[in-house]
Amino acid sequence: MRIIIAPDKFKGSLSAPDVAEHLEIGLRSVLCGLEVERIPVADGGEGTVDAAVGSGYTRRTATVPGPTGVPVAADFAVRGNSAVIEMAAASGLALLPGGVFDPLGATSRGTGELIRAALDAGCTDIVLGVGGSANTDGGAGLLAGLGARMLDGAGRELPDGGAALARIETIDLSRLDPRLAAARFTLASDVDNPLLGPKGAAAVFGPQKGASPADVADLEHGLECFFRILANAIGTDAVAAVDAPGAGAAGGVGYAALAVLKAARKPGVDVVLAFTSLEDRIRHADLVITGEGSLDDQSLGGKTPIGVAAAAARSGVPVLAVCGRTTLEPESLIRAGFAQTYALTELEPDVSACIAHAGNLLVQLGAKIGAGLNSLNGKKEVFHV
């Protein structure tokens, strides 16, 4: 029997590669002669680089400024002239020193420098996954990391962060890395918010990054100023991008990517499934196992397990889901494409214990799945929904 294990991370607990490894250990503890292929996947946020490395990319590391300017070692992935960059690795919430929010000062500069590292590696086809960011700076930091300068009325360079953009009078793009002109960018994001307004980057996502109502107002003002100055500098591309779906992603980094880098926005899971060639690899499998930490209503909006289930369905391969917990009714899980769903909370009702001991519990779930397969004697059609 050939099984594909293609999970997303269990957030706060295990990476996708770790989830796949523990499930395989459990499966092999009860099944002999098993052929297993692990394909960790993601939705464009955290874990996207792991998914690329699991599909043949080479992991690289660059030291870049973190969201508060403190240097961090950020991974990215390279294969030939292609690169996969995960914004969370350079500018993510998880990198805030001491976990202390910095809504007004956090920057995306490190992500820009990570793009520059990919250009240094000879890459011209760059995927930018933008989940998990700490900043609300409209991508001004990203552009600064690529050579742009944000200047006040006296010609002084502004400090990083969204609040400082209220003082922007000029943006100097003359020093942007010239290699950008020959590069093609894909913005991997499920966020369809515009840059500004009640559904924009500051209003919707600022509070998640520690912004008070007063901070949100300051950040919105800064983004408005940045938009006006960038529109003066580059014209219609900046105007068209401000209301484009995805402009509000990652504190407005989506806006800079669309307006200046001419990125094409695609759903994160679709981008990951493409560079992992998941659908081709599923085609000759007998069973697919996918999952994530929590299967809930948000999952149904296009998260990783749903994308994996859809890809498997196109090849007629049954899919099982594993998760830490699920809030979905069995009928919803079946409609989503999962023949059966297994949750860690079936073994350990305490969610905090599930998070702490997810590895061991996943081994047990893998063994439970394997025992079920053993009893079916390889009749995969039993799993079809």
Beta strands, then each sheet from edge to edge (+ up, - down):
strand 1: 2-7
strand 2: 35-38
strand 3: 58-65
strand 4: 71-79
strand 5: 82-86
strand 6: 125-129
strand 7: 149-151
strand 8: 170-172
strand 9: 184-188
strand 10: 264-266
strand 11: 287-295
strand 12: 319-326
strand 13: 340-343
sheet 1: 2+ 1+ 11+ 12+ 13+
sheet 2: 3+ 4- 5+ 6+ 9+ 10+
sheet 3: 7+ 8-
end
